[in-house]
Amino acid sequence: MPQLNPAPWLSTMVLVWLSLGVMHQKVKLFQNIYPTTMCCGAPRPPWPWPWSRTFLKFLPLLIY
């Protein structure tokens, strides 16, 4: 039997992070095809830098 992951939440978070990235790409593709569907005409943040920086900033807080 394989050893259990000491931090299963970490792998779950990574999976959620990746799925968010895929979802964002699909939304971006959709908005490129239908530019009028942009939410309130607000500029989209470039993916993934703002979110990754925030994530990396809080990652040590989550670990410790």
Secondary structure by P-SEA (a helix, b strand, c coil): cccccccaaaaaaaaaaaaaaaaaaaaaaaaaacccccccccccccccaaaaaaaaaacccccc
